[in-house]
Amino acid sequence: MRAVTVLASFLLAIKALPAADRVESLYQMPDLSFGLYSGYLPVAGTSKQLHYVAALSENNWQTDPVLLWFNGGPGCSSMLGWLSENGPYSIIDGQSNFTKNQYSWNKEATIIYIEAPAGVGYSLCTDSKDDCDKYNDFNSADDSMQAFVQLMTVKFPELKNNDVYITGKSYAGIFVPRLAERVDWYIGNCTANKSCPFVPKLMGYIVCNGVTDYRYDNLKGFIDTAYWFGLISTSLWNDLINNQCYENNPPVAQCNQWIDELDKNLTNIPVFDILGKCWTPTIKQTLSECGGQSSLNFDEKRQMTAHRYASFIKSPLSSKHVGANPPCTYSQPLIDFMNNAAVRKALHIPDSAPEWIFCNDAIIGNYTKYPNGSIEVYESLRGKYKMLKLSGDTDLAVPTSATKGWIENLNWPISKEWKQFFVNGQVGGYTEERENGKFLFATIHGAGHMAPQWKPAPSYHVVFNFIKNQPI
């Protein structure tokens, strides 16, 4: 009888959360009893509204940590995280229907996916004066900060005393630390002035295969990884490296020819998982993912190169190189799902919202990247918060070797040496701790760019042991 009473209280508490945003039922996702929400977070003084989806913790949402999740691009939808990486349901590559994800991060945390900046996915920006396709690392962080405050004070005030971690993947290696920087400032200001509606309990941040420092996360890392995985010849590698063809303005005219040869060698090699299957898209699908032909100069025989898809890679490539290497991602079922009329209605998407696409090419093309990346945030927040850098070791876009480069360059003291960890009796990857455990670097063995998607068990193991301060 007590169990029934507790369950009834739990369900009543869920109903007390933002009722207008609650998703009561959803195509192919039969059990939403944990509590799924979808709605909008307005940015004050603008037409911008950031779309979010929240999956409450299945364990105890009232006390479990809150994880904010951002995908990268910059300009790609965070619904990719919800639908294929770490959400309650996911579509496995090659399949067309969602299945329950036994390694969903909402098993032990409330995870909130935010489509940012405005104009990405179902996030809205309707007034041209708001420069809806002109973002940078700082104003996008400012907008996300406003969204975060809205979440914790208007949408989910019941969660404002919970621990918070900011998480994300790919170009969110910039988004996540920059938002953490904003939240840290907000905490300091609130503490000093005692005038804020709440003081966040920011515990740290988690970045999966994220770009961080352009001195390492660049075309050179891409070239080196292609060579060490046996994808290009020694002579081509020597030509590219010895002649510094990875520079934005390569000193040797022949670099373009060598880079063309690099692209040819990588045809049908998945940029996000070197050892994975290449899911060759139709030209219609590729255009849908990228928001149309506005600046990509597609024709029916030419699809995106690895470099264009991983747009944060600093390289001398121009639009004429679009076409040598397809992105190889499996995506059409996600596009179909998000544009299903019943799904849009269930997620409370207004009729005026455009078709959902993976990435907004106008935002990608006009986005201004801060040349220092986010590495300086690691320095400024050093010792104040926990930091986890997760790296799938078969990623060509943000290679593990490049990540190790900027970590070594930080020169922070090692507190626990490099070691293997095991999950289900197999090597899950390797870890190294610095700053007395405040900074954890973990590789996921055999995973690419989407480690939580392709190696869910070891990724889950690392993330939640990190959060719980338990040994990996």
C-alpha positions as CSV (number, residue, x, y, z in Angstrom):
1,M,0.0,0.0,0.0
2,R,2.8,2.4,0.8
3,A,4.4,1.7,-2.5
4,V,1.2,2.7,-4.3
5,T,1.0,5.9,-2.2
6,V,4.6,6.8,-3.1
7,L,4.0,6.1,-6.8
8,A,0.9,8.3,-6.7
9,S,2.8,11.1,-5.0
10,F,5.6,10.7,-7.6
11,L,3.1,11.0,-10.5
12,L,1.4,14.0,-8.9
13,A,4.7,15.7,-8.6
14,I,5.5,15.1,-12.2
15,K,2.2,16.6,-13.2
16,A,3.1,19.7,-11.2
17,L,6.1,20.4,-13.5
18,P,5.4,22.5,-16.6
19,A,2.1,20.9,-17.6
20,A,1.9,22.7,-20.9
21,D,5.2,21.3,-22.0
22,R,4.6,17.7,-20.9
23,V,4.6,15.2,-23.8
24,E,1.8,12.7,-23.0
25,S,2.5,10.3,-25.8
26,L,4.9,10.0,-28.7
27,Y,5.1,7.8,-31.8
28,Q,7.4,4.8,-31.3
29,M,8.1,5.7,-27.7
30,P,5.4,3.9,-25.7
31,D,6.6,4.5,-22.1
32,L,7.1,8.1,-21.1
33,S,6.2,7.5,-17.5
34,F,9.5,9.0,-16.4
35,G,8.3,12.4,-17.6
36,L,9.2,13.9,-21.0
37,Y,8.8,17.6,-21.7
38,S,9.2,19.8,-24.8
39,G,8.9,23.5,-25.0
40,Y,10.5,26.9,-25.6
41,L,12.8,29.1,-23.7
42,P,12.6,32.8,-24.8
43,V,15.6,35.1,-24.9
44,A,14.5,38.4,-23.4
45,G,14.3,41.4,-25.7
46,T,14.5,39.3,-28.9
47,S,12.4,37.0,-31.1
48,K,14.7,34.1,-30.2
49,Q,13.2,31.0,-28.5
50,L,15.4,28.0,-27.8
51,H,13.6,24.7,-28.1
52,Y,14.3,22.1,-25.4
53,V,13.4,18.5,-24.6
54,A,13.8,17.3,-21.0
55,A,13.8,13.6,-19.9
56,L,13.4,13.4,-16.1
57,S,15.6,10.9,-14.2
58,E,14.0,7.5,-13.9
59,N,15.8,7.1,-10.5
60,N,14.8,10.2,-8.5
61,W,14.4,13.4,-10.5
62,Q,13.9,15.4,-7.4
63,T,17.5,14.8,-6.2
64,D,19.5,13.4,-9.1
65,P,21.8,15.7,-11.1
66,V,20.6,17.8,-14.1
67,L,22.6,17.4,-17.3
68,L,22.3,20.1,-20.0
69,W,23.2,18.7,-23.4
70,F,24.4,20.5,-26.5
71,N,25.3,19.1,-29.9
72,G,27.8,20.9,-32.1
73,G,28.1,22.2,-35.6
74,P,28.1,25.0,-34.8
75,G,24.5,24.9,-36.0
76,C,23.5,21.3,-35.5
77,S,20.5,20.1,-33.5
78,S,20.8,18.7,-30.0
79,M,17.9,16.5,-30.9
80,L,20.6,14.2,-32.3
81,G,21.7,13.5,-28.7
82,W,18.2,12.8,-27.6
83,L,17.3,10.6,-30.6
84,S,20.5,8.6,-31.2
85,E,23.1,9.1,-28.5
86,N,22.0,9.1,-24.9
87,G,18.2,9.5,-24.7
88,P,15.6,7.2,-23.4
89,Y,14.9,5.8,-26.9
90,S,17.3,5.5,-29.8
91,I,17.5,4.4,-33.4
92,I,20.4,2.0,-34.0
93,D,22.2,2.5,-37.3
94,G,20.6,0.5,-40.0
95,Q,17.2,0.3,-38.3
96,S,14.1,2.4,-38.8
97,N,12.3,2.2,-35.4
98,F,13.2,3.4,-31.9
99,T,14.0,1.0,-29.2
100,K,14.4,1.5,-25.4
101,N,18.0,2.6,-24.7
102,Q,19.3,0.6,-21.7
103,Y,22.2,3.1,-21.3
104,S,20.1,6.2,-21.5
105,W,21.6,8.9,-19.3
106,N,18.2,9.6,-17.7
107,K,18.6,6.4,-15.8
108,E,20.3,8.4,-13.1
109,A,20.0,12.0,-14.2
110,T,17.6,14.5,-15.6
111,I,18.9,15.3,-19.1
112,I,17.8,18.5,-20.9
113,Y,18.6,18.9,-24.6
114,I,18.8,22.4,-25.9
115,E,18.8,23.4,-29.6
116,A,21.2,26.3,-29.8
117,P,21.7,28.9,-31.1
118,A,18.3,30.1,-32.1
119,G,17.5,28.9,-35.7
120,V,18.9,25.5,-35.1
121,G,16.4,22.6,-35.3
122,Y,13.1,23.8,-33.9
123,S,14.5,26.8,-32.1
124,L,13.1,30.0,-33.4
125,C,14.4,33.4,-34.5
126,T,11.9,35.3,-36.5
127,D,13.0,39.0,-36.5
128,S,15.9,39.8,-38.9
129,K,17.1,42.5,-36.5
130,D,18.2,39.8,-34.2
131,D,20.8,38.6,-36.7
132,C,19.3,35.1,-36.8
133,D,22.3,33.6,-38.7
134,K,25.1,35.6,-37.2
135,Y,26.5,34.0,-34.0
136,N,29.8,33.6,-32.3
137,D,31.1,31.7,-29.3
138,F,30.1,34.5,-26.9
139,N,26.7,35.7,-27.9
140,S,25.5,32.1,-28.3
141,A,26.7,31.4,-24.8
142,D,24.8,34.5,-23.6
143,D,21.6,33.2,-25.1
144,S,22.2,29.7,-23.6
145,M,22.7,31.3,-20.2
146,Q,19.3,33.0,-20.4
147,A,17.8,29.7,-21.5
148,F,19.4,27.9,-18.5
149,V,18.0,30.5,-16.0
150,Q,14.5,30.1,-17.6
151,L,14.7,26.4,-17.3
152,M,15.6,26.4,-13.6
153,T,13.3,29.3,-12.5
154,V,10.3,29.2,-14.7
155,K,10.1,25.7,-16.2
156,F,11.6,23.5,-13.5
157,P,12.0,25.4,-10.3
158,E,11.8,22.0,-8.5
159,L,15.3,21.2,-9.9
160,K,17.0,24.4,-8.9
161,N,18.8,22.9,-5.9
162,N,20.0,19.8,-7.9
163,D,23.6,19.4,-9.0
164,V,24.2,20.7,-12.5
165,Y,26.6,19.4,-15.2
166,I,26.9,21.0,-18.6
167,T,27.5,18.4,-21.3
168,G,27.8,18.1,-25.0
169,K,29.7,16.8,-28.1
170,S,31.7,18.0,-31.0
171,Y,31.6,21.8,-31.4
172,A,30.0,21.8,-28.0
173,G,33.6,21.5,-26.9
174,I,33.3,25.3,-27.3
175,F,29.7,25.8,-26.3
176,V,30.0,23.8,-23.0
177,P,33.0,25.5,-21.4
178,R,31.8,29.0,-22.6
179,L,28.4,28.4,-20.9
180,A,30.2,27.1,-17.8
181,E,32.1,30.3,-17.8
182,R,28.9,32.3,-17.9
183,V,27.3,30.2,-15.1
184,D,30.4,30.7,-13.0
185,W,30.2,34.5,-13.4
186,Y,26.5,34.3,-12.6
187,I,27.2,32.4,-9.4
188,G,29.8,34.9,-8.3
189,N,27.5,37.9,-9.1
190,C,24.5,36.3,-7.3
191,T,26.6,35.5,-4.3
192,A,27.9,39.0,-4.1
193,N,24.6,40.8,-4.7
194,K,22.2,38.2,-3.3
195,S,19.6,39.3,-5.9
196,C,19.2,36.3,-8.1
197,P,16.2,34.0,-8.3
198,F,18.5,31.0,-7.6
199,V,22.2,30.2,-7.3
200,P,23.1,27.2,-9.6
201,K,24.9,24.2,-8.1
202,L,27.3,23.9,-11.0
203,M,29.5,20.9,-10.3
204,G,31.4,20.7,-13.6
205,Y,31.2,19.9,-17.3
206,I,31.5,16.9,-19.6
207,V,32.7,17.2,-23.2
208,C,32.6,14.2,-25.6
209,N,34.9,14.4,-28.6
210,G,34.9,18.1,-28.5
211,V,37.0,20.7,-30.3
212,T,38.9,22.8,-27.8
213,D,42.2,24.2,-28.9
214,Y,42.8,25.0,-32.6
215,R,46.5,24.6,-32.2
216,Y,45.8,20.8,-32.0
217,D,42.2,20.3,-33.2
218,N,42.9,21.2,-36.8
219,L,43.7,19.7,-40.2
220,K,47.1,18.4,-39.0
221,G,45.4,16.2,-36.5
222,F,43.1,15.0,-39.2
223,I,46.0,14.2,-41.5
224,D,48.1,12.5,-38.8
225,T,45.2,10.3,-37.7
226,A,44.4,9.3,-41.3
227,Y,48.1,8.3,-41.7
228,W,48.4,6.3,-38.4
229,F,45.2,4.4,-39.3
230,G,46.7,3.4,-42.6
231,L,44.4,5.5,-44.8
232,I,47.1,7.4,-46.7
233,S,50.5,6.6,-47.9
234,T,53.7,7.7,-46.2
235,S,54.7,9.8,-49.2
236,L,51.4,11.7,-49.2
237,W,51.7,12.2,-45.4
238,N,55.2,13.5,-45.8
239,D,54.1,15.9,-48.5
240,L,51.2,17.3,-46.5
241,I,53.1,17.6,-43.2
242,N,56.6,18.7,-44.4
243,N,55.0,21.4,-46.6
244,Q,52.6,22.6,-43.9
245,C,49.5,22.0,-46.1
246,Y,47.4,22.1,-42.9
247,E,47.9,25.9,-42.6
248,N,45.0,28.2,-43.5
249,N,47.4,29.8,-46.1
250,P,49.6,26.8,-47.1
251,P,53.0,28.0,-48.3
252,V,53.2,25.5,-51.2
253,A,50.9,25.8,-54.2
254,Q,50.9,22.1,-54.7
255,C,49.1,21.6,-51.4
256,N,45.7,21.7,-53.0
257,Q,46.6,18.8,-55.2
258,W,47.8,16.8,-52.2
259,I,44.7,17.6,-50.3
260,D,42.6,16.4,-53.2
261,E,44.5,13.2,-53.0
262,L,43.8,13.0,-49.3
263,D,40.1,13.4,-50.0
264,K,40.2,10.7,-52.6
265,N,41.8,8.3,-50.2
266,L,39.1,9.0,-47.7
267,T,36.2,8.4,-50.0
268,N,33.5,6.4,-48.1
269,I,35.6,6.4,-44.9
270,P,33.3,7.7,-42.1
271,V,34.9,10.9,-40.7
272,F,33.2,10.2,-37.4
273,D,34.2,6.6,-37.0
274,I,37.1,5.4,-39.1
275,L,36.3,1.7,-38.5
276,G,32.5,2.1,-38.9
277,K,30.2,1.5,-41.8
278,C,29.7,4.2,-44.4
279,W,26.0,4.8,-44.8
280,T,26.0,6.5,-48.2
281,P,23.1,9.0,-48.3
282,T,21.0,10.1,-51.2
283,I,21.7,13.6,-52.4
284,K,18.2,14.5,-51.1
285,Q,19.1,13.4,-47.6
286,T,22.5,15.1,-47.7
287,L,20.9,18.4,-48.7
288,S,18.2,18.0,-46.0
289,E,20.9,17.6,-43.4
290,C,22.7,20.7,-44.4
291,G,19.8,23.1,-44.9
292,G,19.8,23.2,-48.7
293,Q,22.2,24.3,-51.4
294,S,22.7,27.9,-50.2
295,S,26.5,27.8,-50.2
296,L,27.6,24.2,-50.8
297,N,27.3,24.0,-54.6
298,F,25.9,20.4,-54.7
299,D,25.1,18.5,-57.8
300,E,23.8,14.9,-58.0
301,K,27.4,13.5,-58.1
302,R,28.9,15.7,-55.5
303,Q,28.3,15.3,-51.8
304,M,30.1,16.7,-48.7
305,T,33.7,16.1,-47.9
306,A,34.7,15.1,-44.4
307,H,36.2,18.5,-43.9
308,R,33.0,20.4,-44.7
309,Y,30.9,18.2,-42.5
310,A,33.3,18.7,-39.6
311,S,33.3,22.5,-40.3
312,F,35.3,23.4,-37.2
313,I,38.5,21.8,-38.7
314,K,40.8,24.7,-39.7
315,S,41.8,23.9,-43.3
316,P,42.6,25.7,-46.6
317,L,39.8,23.9,-48.4
318,S,37.4,25.9,-50.5
319,S,34.0,25.1,-51.8
320,K,35.5,23.4,-54.8
321,H,36.5,20.5,-52.5
322,V,32.9,19.8,-51.6
323,G,32.2,16.4,-53.2
324,A,35.1,14.1,-52.5
325,N,33.9,12.4,-49.4
326,P,30.4,11.7,-48.1
327,P,29.6,12.1,-44.4
328,C,28.5,8.4,-44.2
329,T,26.0,9.1,-41.4
330,Y,22.8,7.2,-40.9
331,S,20.1,9.8,-40.6
332,Q,17.0,9.6,-42.7
333,P,14.8,7.9,-40.0
334,L,15.6,10.7,-37.6
335,I,14.7,13.4,-40.2
336,D,11.4,11.5,-40.9
337,F,10.6,11.2,-37.2
338,M,11.2,14.8,-36.4
339,N,9.1,16.0,-39.3
340,N,6.2,13.7,-38.7
341,A,3.1,15.8,-38.1
342,A,2.0,13.9,-35.1
343,V,5.5,14.2,-33.5
344,R,5.6,17.9,-34.1
345,K,2.2,18.3,-32.4
346,A,3.3,16.1,-29.5
347,L,6.4,18.2,-29.0
348,H,4.4,21.4,-29.1
349,I,6.1,22.7,-32.2
350,P,4.1,25.6,-33.7
351,D,2.9,25.2,-37.3
352,S,5.0,28.3,-38.2
353,A,8.3,26.5,-37.4
354,P,10.2,25.3,-40.4
355,E,11.1,21.8,-41.4
356,W,13.5,20.2,-38.9
357,I,17.0,19.6,-40.4
358,F,20.2,18.2,-38.8
359,C,22.3,21.3,-39.3
360,N,21.5,24.9,-40.3
361,D,24.0,25.8,-43.0
362,A,23.3,29.5,-42.9
363,I,24.3,29.5,-39.2
364,I,27.4,27.3,-39.9
365,G,28.5,29.5,-42.8
366,N,28.1,32.8,-40.9
367,Y,29.3,31.6,-37.5
368,T,32.4,33.5,-36.1
369,K,34.7,31.2,-34.2
370,Y,36.9,32.7,-31.5
371,P,40.5,31.8,-32.6
372,N,41.5,30.6,-29.1
373,G,38.7,28.0,-28.9
374,S,37.8,27.3,-25.3
375,I,41.2,26.2,-23.9
376,E,41.4,29.4,-21.8
377,V,38.2,28.5,-20.0
378,Y,40.0,25.3,-18.7
379,E,42.7,27.6,-17.2
380,S,40.3,30.1,-15.7
381,L,38.1,27.5,-14.1
382,R,40.9,25.2,-13.1
383,G,40.3,23.6,-9.7
384,K,36.8,25.2,-9.3
385,Y,34.8,22.6,-11.1
386,K,35.1,19.0,-12.2
387,M,36.0,18.5,-15.9
388,L,35.6,15.3,-18.0
389,K,37.0,15.0,-21.5
390,L,35.7,11.9,-23.2
391,S,37.3,10.8,-26.5
392,G,36.2,8.0,-28.8
393,D,39.5,6.8,-30.2
394,T,38.4,6.1,-33.8
395,D,37.3,9.6,-34.5
396,L,38.8,11.4,-37.5
397,A,37.0,14.7,-36.9
398,V,38.4,15.4,-33.4
399,P,41.1,12.8,-33.0
400,T,42.2,11.4,-29.6
401,S,45.8,12.3,-30.5
402,A,44.9,16.0,-30.9
403,T,43.0,16.0,-27.6
404,K,46.0,14.5,-25.9
405,G,48.1,17.3,-27.4
406,W,46.3,20.1,-25.8
407,I,45.9,18.2,-22.5
408,E,49.7,17.7,-22.4
409,N,50.2,21.4,-23.2
410,L,48.1,22.4,-20.1
411,N,50.9,20.8,-18.1
412,W,48.6,20.1,-15.2
413,P,50.0,17.6,-12.6
414,I,49.0,14.0,-13.1
415,S,47.3,12.5,-10.0
416,K,46.5,9.1,-11.5
417,E,48.5,7.6,-14.3
418,W,47.2,6.3,-17.6
419,K,45.4,3.0,-17.1
420,Q,42.9,0.6,-18.7
421,F,39.3,0.3,-17.4
422,F,37.0,-2.6,-18.1
423,V,33.2,-2.9,-18.7
424,N,31.5,-6.3,-19.0
425,G,34.9,-8.0,-19.0
426,Q,36.3,-6.0,-21.9
427,V,38.6,-3.0,-22.2
428,G,36.3,0.0,-22.2
429,G,39.1,2.5,-22.7
430,Y,41.8,4.3,-20.8
431,T,41.8,7.1,-18.2
432,E,44.2,9.6,-16.7
433,E,43.4,12.0,-13.9
434,R,45.0,15.4,-13.3
435,E,44.5,18.2,-10.7
436,N,43.8,15.7,-7.9
437,G,40.9,14.2,-9.8
438,K,39.3,17.5,-10.9
439,F,40.2,16.8,-14.5
440,L,39.6,13.4,-16.0
441,F,40.6,12.3,-19.5
442,A,39.0,9.1,-20.7
443,T,39.2,7.4,-24.1
444,I,36.4,5.0,-25.2
445,H,38.1,2.2,-27.1
446,G,36.6,1.5,-30.5
447,A,34.2,4.4,-30.5
448,G,34.2,7.3,-32.8
449,H,32.8,10.8,-32.6
450,M,29.4,9.7,-31.1
451,A,30.9,7.6,-28.3
452,P,27.6,7.4,-26.2
453,Q,25.8,6.1,-29.3
454,W,28.3,3.6,-30.6
455,K,29.8,2.4,-27.3
456,P,27.0,3.2,-24.8
457,A,28.1,0.9,-22.0
458,P,31.7,2.2,-21.4
459,S,30.5,5.8,-22.1
460,Y,27.8,5.5,-19.4
461,H,30.3,3.8,-17.0
462,V,32.7,6.7,-17.3
463,V,30.2,9.5,-17.1
464,F,28.3,8.3,-14.1
465,N,31.3,7.1,-12.1
466,F,32.8,10.6,-12.8
467,I,29.6,12.3,-11.5
468,K,29.5,10.0,-8.4
469,N,33.3,10.5,-7.7
470,Q,33.7,6.7,-8.0
471,P,36.7,4.9,-9.5
472,I,36.5,4.4,-13.2
